[in-house]
Amino acid sequence: MPIDIISRVLYDGPEVIPGWEYVKVYGPVVAGLGALKYYCGGTTNTWERDMHGKVFIVTGGTSGMGARLVYELATKGAQIIMLVRSTEDAWVVDYIEEMRESTNNGMIYAEECDLASLHSIRLFATKWLDNQPPRRLDGVLCCAAESIPIGKAKQVTKEGIERQLGINYFAHFHLLTLLGPSLRVQPPDRDVRVLLATCASLALAEIDATDLLWENRRYPSKQPWKLYGTSKLLLGLFAREYQRQLMEYERKDKAVCNVRINLINPGLMRTPSTRRFLSMGSVWGLILYVLMWPFWFLVLKSGVQGVQSFIFALSAPIFIKLTGGNVIQECKIVTKVRKEMDDEELQKAVFQNTETIIATLEKQAAIQRKRNEKASEAKMSTKEKERREDVLVKPETPEELEYKLNKLRSQIGISTSSGMPLFPGDSVLSQPAKSKKKTGKKN
């Protein structure tokens, strides 16, 4: 049958094809749309790497691009630790179970680490580092990002940082610097890769090293992408400066640094963050987004297409030979970047100022928590205080349980310290060396 049609077309022309009139009219349109869809889908990664037994910490792994990346790595046998706001959330529990079943991988876990709280990040890092021998870590994948719709009022984190800057930049800065000891002690033959999600919006960024919190400038509610882009550019400056610090660190075994930090631009994707931004966070905007869905389907990448550059950066062997701090897009290294990415003095200044800001905010938050605890204790009745102090009475809240456990530990001579300060300057680690020697404590 096909041969007959082909022969007739050759002798009599294409008019003999059934429905040729429709093909002639709509064929070019369909072909054009197909070509547009193919082009917007981006490049596909062709590298493969064995992920069995490898351990990755992932932020933003419960939705959008992060969820797809977790799925891809889990199907390859990797162990995933997803950082979530709360491990007691029933939705998170169900999500983890479904991910384990769909990937046939039981090594998917969730740890509590709210990126909107510097204190929560420090608690997670303290827990992660408090282990001997050091835990295995093959990479940290920073996919979490906050995008505020146009026209919305300024939103802040628990420490009062503008939310886009707080989650996209300060949270990941804090997480990775706290995990520095874990990154540095990984065996020299281990290929450790840290990937930070970025995007083209950094072209709209405005950097002021003396005003990283955007306090001296008016919040641009009509142009929130300025702060989003600034957070991504700051992340890029941090990646290059932190990579230099890791390369300059002298290991005890004299081995070369085996940690590489790179920035990944996945392109425009159909993610909840993109949907929220395009819909402007309103019902009417969401309706418009739904009506324009065919267009978004054509020009925006799917989750599978968006993670290709991430998989490429994790799999291609060339990156362990490069210095790090590269921007990767469409499975290629981008050579044209903003001039700030080559300004080492600016990168150092931003890094130091960020450290100072985080230390100050953590101290202020710790003082406030202490005041709240004292105020809460002052409001407690005599019976409540007696119940709290009695270790034989069943605790009613997690805080009460922790209080009683610490009391039991102190009674039997077990230290209640986690081994790291809960905020800078509040630990024996910050004492002078002579004082440490007298108490017999070691680093």
Secondary structure, 3 states (H helix, E strand, C coil): CHHHHHHHHHHHCHHHCCCHHHHHHHHHHHHHHHHHHHHHCCCCCCCCCCCCCCEEEEECCCCHHHHHHHHHHHHCCCEEEEEECCCCCHHHHHHHHHHHHHHCCCCEEEEECCCCCHHHHHHHHHHHHCCCCCCCCCEEEECCCCCCCCCCCCCECCCCCEHHHHHHHHHHHHHHHHCHHHHHCCCCCCCEEEEEECCHHHHHCCCCCCCCCCCCCCCCCCCCHHHHHHHHHHHHHHHHHHHHHHHHCCCCCCCCCCEEEEEEECCCECCHHHHHHHCCCCHHHHHHHHHCHHHHHHHCECHHHHCHHHHHHHHCHHHHCCCCCCEEECCEEECCCCHHHHCHHHHHHHHHHHHHHHHHHHHHHHHHHHHHHHHHHHHCCHHHHHHHHCCCCCCCCHHHHHHHHHHHHHHCCCCCCCCCCCCCCCCHHHCCHHHHHHHCCCC
